[in-house]
Amino acid sequence: MELGIKQRLGALLLRNGKRYTAGKSKWTQRFNRWLADVKMEQAVQQIVLEEYVDAVKQAEERVRGLDEELRRALESWTLKPVVESLMALRGVKLVTGISLVAELGDISRFDSARQLMSFVGLVPSEHSSSGKPNRGGITKTGNGRVRRLLVEAAWCYRFPARRSSHLQKKAEKATKQAQAIAWKGQKRLCHRYQVLLRAGKVQGKITTAIARELSGFVWAIGCEVMGSQRASGS
């Protein structure tokens, strides 16, 4: 909902020749200050602009409230260490981490990364023609919610791999092993994204391919954390 409002607000600004040129990133404090000074030519347009800005603020407040409720609920969840370790992955924040674990449960129940990929419908479909197996698009069977979360997270790998302060803060409570897996995953997936892009693949197929491999790193972290918990008897 918040994203949709921001998109409509952005479209309104563009239609009226209002362009933010003070920086590349939007929805920062600097952008909000610029937005507060925007004046539209028509009174009705100004009213619509103000309504969109208020709607964005309200949506952001609801998201912050939800985040706080989830953080409180997470404290008493036995799978809390898995969620915190998955947050070491690029593209996985609190809500995404909780949603993945809520949908998948004990990730170590999958015998292999391939099994998890199949469970969320990210493996290519296969059919035979003249006795020869041919691969088609992904099966899209299984858990569609997890598949969508992984595809959304996959977009983050279009940028070069780096240990940003944001990622390091997000990964503070992850195990050392999970952080190492996440860094390995980031390097591989960022490189893979660029390779597929240079090969002329369309964005949709690229993000699907990245999401498939990302699910493998989700599986590796889940198995590592659950294995450590069992070993320690907790």
MARPA-675077 format. One line per 3 residues: number of its first residue (from 1); their letters; for each residue x, y, z of C-alpha. Coordinates in Angstrom, 3 decimals. Example, Ala and Ser with C-alpha at 12.3 -4.5 7.8 and 13.67 -1.06 7.14 Angstrom:
BEGIN
1 = as = 12.300:-4.500:7.800 ~ 13.670:-1.060:7.140;
REM end
This chain:
BEGIN
1 = mel = 0.000:0.000:0.000 ~ 2.754:2.453:0.986 ~ 4.658:1.685:-2.226;
4 = gik = 1.544:2.294:-4.335 ~ 0.953:5.692:-2.721 ~ 4.578:6.693:-3.265;
7 = qrl = 4.353:5.659:-6.914 ~ 1.195:7.721:-7.453 ~ 2.772:10.714:-5.731;
10 = gal = 5.885:10.360:-7.885 ~ 3.750:10.196:-11.028 ~ 1.901:13.359:-9.994;
13 = llr = 5.174:15.213:-9.526 ~ 6.535:14.069:-12.891 ~ 3.342:15.024:-14.746;
16 = ngk = 3.719:18.527:-13.384 ~ 7.430:18.884:-14.090 ~ 8.529:18.625:-10.458;
19 = ryt = 11.829:16.761:-10.388 ~ 14.016:16.081:-7.383 ~ 17.621:16.752:-8.397;
22 = agk = 19.354:17.165:-5.026 ~ 20.268:13.487:-4.778 ~ 19.690:9.995:-6.151;
25 = skw = 17.844:8.581:-3.137 ~ 14.228:9.480:-2.521 ~ 12.235:9.375:0.707;
28 = tqr = 15.179:10.613:2.723 ~ 14.947:13.571:5.129 ~ 16.439:15.750:2.395;
31 = fnr = 13.807:14.608:-0.100 ~ 11.009:15.207:2.416 ~ 12.239:18.783:2.984;
34 = wla = 12.234:19.343:-0.788 ~ 8.741:17.822:-1.034 ~ 7.443:20.185:1.684;
37 = dvk = 8.496:23.176:-0.459 ~ 6.910:21.946:-3.715 ~ 4.212:24.317:-4.986;
40 = meq = 1.769:23.177:-7.662 ~ 0.263:25.577:-10.191 ~ -3.362:24.687:-9.476;
43 = avq = -4.967:24.722:-6.024 ~ -6.616:21.344:-6.619 ~ -3.244:19.831:-7.555;
46 = qiv = -1.737:21.180:-4.344 ~ -4.541:19.575:-2.349 ~ -3.956:16.217:-4.065;
49 = lee = -0.221:16.511:-3.393 ~ -0.808:17.219:0.299 ~ -3.237:14.297:0.540;
52 = yvd = -0.645:11.932:-0.964 ~ 2.070:13.208:1.399 ~ -0.228:12.695:4.404;
55 = avk = -1.147:9.209:3.169 ~ 2.548:8.277:2.880 ~ 3.198:9.503:6.430;
58 = qae = 0.245:7.527:7.783 ~ 1.366:4.394:5.957 ~ 4.898:4.804:7.330;
61 = erv = 3.475:5.134:10.848 ~ 1.507:1.903:10.411 ~ 4.634:0.124:9.160;
64 = rgl = 6.640:1.365:12.147 ~ 3.878:0.179:14.486 ~ 3.835:-3.237:12.820;
67 = dee = 7.619:-3.483:13.082 ~ 7.442:-2.800:16.815 ~ 4.731:-5.432:17.339;
70 = lrr = 6.742:-7.979:15.377 ~ 9.901:-7.223:17.358 ~ 8.030:-7.797:20.611;
73 = ale = 6.503:-11.043:19.348 ~ 9.890:-12.217:18.065 ~ 11.425:-12.125:21.555;
76 = swt = 9.452:-15.168:22.717 ~ 9.639:-17.176:19.469 ~ 11.818:-20.273:19.490;
79 = lkp = 12.821:-19.573:15.870 ~ 14.076:-16.082:16.699 ~ 17.767:-17.023:16.025;
82 = vve = 16.838:-18.167:12.508 ~ 15.038:-14.900:11.737 ~ 17.938:-12.817:13.056;
85 = slm = 20.452:-14.823:11.038 ~ 18.428:-14.591:7.826 ~ 18.531:-10.814:8.222;
88 = alr = 22.246:-11.007:7.399 ~ 21.132:-11.624:3.809 ~ 20.843:-8.648:1.504;
91 = gvk = 17.185:-7.906:0.849 ~ 15.919:-9.601:4.018 ~ 14.681:-7.224:6.709;
94 = lvt = 12.642:-7.968:9.828 ~ 9.242:-8.447:8.183 ~ 10.702:-10.543:5.351;
97 = gis = 12.712:-12.685:7.762 ~ 9.736:-13.341:10.027 ~ 7.480:-14.056:7.042;
100 = lva = 9.955:-16.547:5.545 ~ 10.349:-18.463:8.796 ~ 6.611:-18.334:9.567;
103 = elg = 5.863:-19.867:6.159 ~ 8.724:-22.393:6.071 ~ 9.001:-23.368:9.745;
106 = dis = 12.098:-25.435:10.493 ~ 14.080:-24.849:7.303 ~ 16.381:-27.762:8.117;
109 = rfd = 13.457:-30.138:7.422 ~ 14.322:-29.784:3.741 ~ 16.966:-32.333:2.804;
112 = sar = 18.602:-30.053:0.265 ~ 18.515:-26.546:-1.159 ~ 17.011:-28.020:-4.311;
115 = qlm = 14.115:-29.408:-2.296 ~ 13.374:-25.972:-0.876 ~ 13.584:-24.419:-4.349;
118 = sfv = 11.050:-26.972:-5.539 ~ 8.800:-26.342:-2.531 ~ 8.464:-22.661:-3.439;
121 = glv = 8.109:-23.286:-7.182 ~ 11.400:-21.766:-8.311 ~ 12.714:-24.741:-10.283;
124 = pse = 12.232:-24.959:-14.080 ~ 9.383:-27.085:-15.366 ~ 10.281:-30.011:-17.601;
127 = hss = 8.475:-31.777:-20.407 ~ 9.483:-34.290:-23.038 ~ 9.392:-33.735:-26.766;
130 = sgk = 10.480:-36.460:-29.186 ~ 11.976:-38.313:-26.265 ~ 14.127:-35.346:-25.228;
133 = pnr = 13.580:-33.473:-21.953 ~ 12.981:-29.745:-22.382 ~ 12.963:-27.087:-19.705;
136 = ggi = 10.327:-24.386:-19.492 ~ 9.537:-21.603:-17.055 ~ 9.486:-22.098:-13.302;
139 = tkt = 6.767:-24.384:-11.951 ~ 5.196:-21.726:-9.662 ~ 3.839:-24.535:-7.512;
142 = gng = 4.062:-24.716:-3.744 ~ 4.355:-21.708:-1.464 ~ 3.712:-18.602:-3.557;
145 = rvr = 4.106:-16.264:-0.582 ~ 7.733:-17.324:-0.030 ~ 8.392:-17.198:-3.759;
148 = rll = 7.200:-13.583:-3.940 ~ 9.307:-12.607:-0.923 ~ 12.419:-14.104:-2.501;
151 = vea = 11.794:-12.424:-5.855 ~ 11.345:-9.054:-4.121 ~ 14.592:-9.588:-2.192;
154 = awc = 16.382:-10.594:-5.407 ~ 16.062:-7.033:-6.767 ~ 18.578:-5.864:-4.140;
157 = yrf = 21.341:-7.853:-5.833 ~ 21.388:-5.639:-8.916 ~ 23.872:-3.401:-7.083;
160 = par = 27.557:-4.273:-6.486 ~ 28.377:-6.390:-3.434 ~ 29.447:-4.372:-0.410;
163 = rss = 29.370:-4.536:3.380 ~ 27.384:-1.361:3.957 ~ 26.746:0.003:7.440;
166 = hlq = 23.054:-0.793:6.948 ~ 23.779:-4.450:6.192 ~ 26.206:-4.769:9.090;
169 = kka = 23.680:-3.297:11.524 ~ 20.967:-5.588:10.177 ~ 23.221:-8.607:10.683;
172 = eka = 24.366:-7.735:14.221 ~ 22.492:-10.599:15.870 ~ 23.206:-13.192:13.174;
175 = tkq = 25.664:-15.986:13.939 ~ 29.182:-15.609:12.554 ~ 28.590:-18.582:10.282;
178 = aqa = 25.357:-17.034:8.970 ~ 27.142:-13.752:8.281 ~ 29.798:-15.613:6.321;
181 = iaw = 27.155:-17.456:4.291 ~ 25.313:-14.193:3.616 ~ 28.490:-12.444:2.419;
184 = kgq = 29.338:-15.383:0.170 ~ 25.793:-15.251:-1.177 ~ 25.931:-11.518:-1.780;
187 = krl = 29.148:-11.746:-3.775 ~ 27.838:-14.604:-5.890 ~ 24.363:-13.200:-6.524;
190 = chr = 25.500:-9.647:-7.327 ~ 27.997:-11.061:-9.823 ~ 25.406:-13.452:-11.238;
193 = yqv = 22.924:-10.626:-11.713 ~ 25.402:-8.618:-13.806 ~ 26.405:-11.657:-15.862;
196 = llr = 22.765:-12.346:-16.770 ~ 22.161:-8.660:-17.484 ~ 25.122:-8.489:-19.876;
199 = agk = 23.842:-11.644:-21.556 ~ 20.689:-9.746:-22.488 ~ 18.279:-11.547:-20.188;
202 = vqg = 15.090:-9.682:-19.271 ~ 14.798:-8.325:-15.732 ~ 11.995:-10.697:-14.757;
205 = kit = 13.997:-13.783:-15.631 ~ 17.090:-12.411:-13.936 ~ 15.316:-11.791:-10.629;
208 = tai = 13.712:-15.229:-10.793 ~ 17.114:-16.841:-11.306 ~ 18.581:-14.819:-8.418;
211 = are = 15.602:-15.690:-6.202 ~ 16.168:-19.382:-6.922 ~ 19.802:-19.191:-5.826;
214 = lsg = 18.887:-16.961:-2.881 ~ 16.597:-19.700:-1.586 ~ 19.678:-21.926:-1.442;
217 = fvw = 21.431:-19.471:0.882 ~ 18.259:-19.217:2.988 ~ 18.370:-22.994:3.327;
220 = aig = 22.077:-22.976:4.237 ~ 21.582:-20.380:6.986 ~ 18.476:-22.101:8.337;
223 = cev = 20.272:-25.444:8.530 ~ 23.342:-23.881:10.159 ~ 21.351:-22.138:12.891;
226 = mgs = 19.050:-25.083:13.624 ~ 22.019:-27.447:13.664 ~ 23.838:-25.235:16.176;
229 = qra = 20.742:-25.070:18.381 ~ 20.383:-28.841:18.427 ~ 24.073:-29.289:19.162;
232 = sgs = 23.842:-26.925:22.130 ~ 20.639:-28.562:23.346 ~ 18.633:-25.315:23.241;
REM end
